[in-house]
Amino acid sequence: METGIWQVILHDGRYRGVRRKADNSALLALLGRLPVPEAGLWP
């Protein structure tokens, strides 16, 4: 069962815990705020 960035872990129908998934949308938003390098500056 998955809800947003949290993934509920079930084993034999019983609750075992939660696992946090990477928040890719927040990472992409942060990368979008970085300045764009000029052409030829990056290999």
WOCOR-V869072 format. One record per pair of residues at least 12 apart in sequence whose C-alpha atoms are under 10 Angstrom apart, sorted by the first residue. I is the first residue (numbers start at 0). J is the second residue. D is the distance in whole Angstrom. If there is no record, write none. Layout:
i:j:d
I:J:D
I:J:D
//
This chain:
i:j:d
0:17:10
1:17:10
1:18:10
1:20:10
2:20:10
3:19:9
3:20:8
3:22:9
4:18:8
4:19:6
4:20:5
4:21:7
4:22:6
4:23:9
5:17:6
5:18:6
5:19:5
5:20:6
5:21:9
5:22:10
6:18:5
6:19:6
6:20:7
7:19:9
//
